[in-house]
Amino acid sequence: MTETLSNQTFTIRSRTFASRLIVGTGKYPTFEIMRAAHEASGADMVTVAVRRVDLSAPQGSGSLLDFIDTAKVFILPNTAACYTADEAVRTARLGREAGLSEWVKLEVIGDPKTLYPDVVGLLEATKILVGEGFIVLPYTTDDVVMAKKLEDAGAAAVMPLGAPIGSGLGIQNPINIELIREAISVPLIVDAGVGTASDAAIAMELGADGVLMNTAIAEAKDPVLMASAMRHAVLAGREAFLAGRMPRRKYASASSPLQGVIGK
């Protein structure tokens, strides 16, 4: 059955989401603009850095969480700015103990300049957290071997980068994304590197189950309008993937061929 714009649900483990677009909470000019962008994006999963949240702030104090409607939006804590497996594990535990979630977008950064993941530490932390009952979504390189290892370690989804975090360079290695899609059975979410709507559409056309982004929306001249554009791009990319693109040809092929025309 053809998947329609109103029926593009997205399931990770036993939880189903209405949108395949996941958005972040950093870099916005104001919390009010962030909230408006979230609404325009249609996303029902938002990632929040545990280290950015004042877990002791009372409700209504004007903290970040006051601008996220948790009745409509699922919060995905992340371990941003963690540089060791131990640090990431402790941060994930803190988020769960504070009542954020037993889900975690797991980041173990290996290089401060590129913000590339430390995949050895990432795999180690994934195994520990899965063993403790976490639903782990690891942010990793676009490496098919590591993607398979993370799946084998119990990751609920695998999140390869499209390009370095915040770079806006778009999908740099599309073949790698396709290879990972073929190699794993858990959801594939392209995370990092998206700069504009066409990048999001390409990620979905390559077979990604979802796209996570923050900077592309937050640093746009009009974040709310860009969020809306991203919403439509993800939908369009998904439909194009399901439709199946035409074959690439070396030479032209007439749009109105004469074969079969009467008198020819």
HELIX and SHEET records of a PDB file:
HELIX    1   1 PHE A   31  SER A   41  1                                  11    
HELIX    2   2 VAL A   50  ARG A   52  5                                   3    
HELIX    3   3 LEU A   64  PHE A   67  5                                   4    
HELIX    4   4 ALA A   85  GLU A   97  1                                  13    
HELIX    5   5 VAL A  119  GLY A  131  1                                  13    
HELIX    6   6 VAL A  144  ASP A  152  1                                   9    
HELIX    7   7 PRO A  174  ALA A  183  1                                  10    
HELIX    8   8 ALA A  197  GLU A  205  1                                   9    
HELIX    9   9 THR A  215  ALA A  218  1                                   4    
HELIX   10  10 PRO A  223  ALA A  243  1                                  21    
SHEET    1   A 2 PHE A  10  ILE A  12  0                                        
SHEET    2   A 2 ARG A  15  PHE A  17 -1                                        
SHEET    1   B 3 LEU A  21  VAL A  23  0                                        
SHEET    2   B 3 GLY A 210  MET A 213  1                                        
SHEET    3   B 3 ILE A 189  ASP A 191  1                                        
SHEET    1   C 2 MET A  45  ALA A  49  0                                        
SHEET    2   C 2 PHE A  74  ASN A  78  1                                        
SHEET    1   D 3 TRP A 103  LEU A 106  0                                        
SHEET    2   D 3 ILE A 135  THR A 140  1                                        
SHEET    3   D 3 MET A 159  PRO A 160  1                                        
END                                                                             
